[in-house]
Amino acid sequence: MNALWLMLGGLVLETIFGWPDALDKRIGHPVRWFGWLVGRTERFSNRESFGRTVRIFLGGITTVVLVVIVSCAGIALQAVLPQGWAGYLLQSVIAASLIATRSLYDHVAAVASAFSENGLPAAREALSMIVGRETRSLDEHGIARAAIESLAENTSDGIIAPVFWGALFGLPGLFAYKAINTLDSMIGHRSPRFEAYGKVAARLDDLANLVPARLTGLLFCLVSCSHRSIEVMLRDASRHRSPNAGWPEAAMAGALGTRLSGPRHYGDSTANEPWLNAEGRDPSMADLAQALALYRYAIAVTGFSLLALGWVTSR
């Protein structure tokens, strides 16, 4: 099966249906299954009594082994599933479960809806579901900024990157990427517990997102039809603390004419991050609505690109 058609099917299914609540309540979600495995393995292999070098080694071994296991599961599924339309539909359903098109949109749009219907307290509560920073003291600008940043970064991590690796390598590539990304989100932190143990996972995630993040930035530049978006992305992307997140965030900042990133609070600590598009205005909820529109256009372009590439490569 052409992997491009597989990812197109997965993208369309997830965009239309998402991951149904009834199914989630009955069997959970594949990413949470893998997260459970990561958690169990980490508790066993990451001990405070181990030295830093040992923790880096054990975390690296754990990361590589789990990614290989998941990739082999993808190979096995492709081998055992039937050929033809039945197999295509089954693989597309599996692929859809690992793409976050609808869920990302719904979570970010919920912030705007909460603000519109119930004001700042409700918007802060909705935002706290999707970001790690402190939200209790954020005003409208801070809420909009955090939601737009989350939307931009997760467009890369949650949609473009899995589609990219799935289009290249089918289910094994998709499975491997989601394993890497989940490992990074769980153990790739700079906390005392995970700084050493999660180092390999964090670096591997940086590598896996190197191309997709830049593609996402270019995608936002394209759908916004904004020269400013390109200028800001090329100028400011490298200022971000992440080697990848700055690309889609800077492109979005330039497209909207707003400033993103900057200082933010995490519990008792403050991260004094530089601004992206520092000369831009502070974002509002109207800018969040515009960001969601750009997101919809970006997903549409991604789908049409998969369709065109699939048609060309199938001839």
Secondary structure, 3 states (H helix, E strand, C coil): CCHHHHHHHHHHHHHHHCCCHHHHHHHCCHHHHHHHHHHHHHHHHCCCCCCHHHHHHHHHHHHHHHHHHHHHHHHHHHHHCCCHHHHHHHHHHHHHCCCCHHHHHHHHHHHHHHHHHHHHHHHHHHHHCCCCCCCCCCCHHHHHHHHHHHHHHHHHHHHHHHHHHHHHHHHHHHHHHHHHHHHHHHHCCCCCCCCCCCHHHHHHHHHHCHHHHHHHHHHHHHHHCCHHHHHHHHHHHHHCCCCCCHHHHHHHHHHHCECEECCEEECCEEECCCEECCCCECCCHHHHHHHHHHHHHHHHHHHHHHHHHHHHHHC
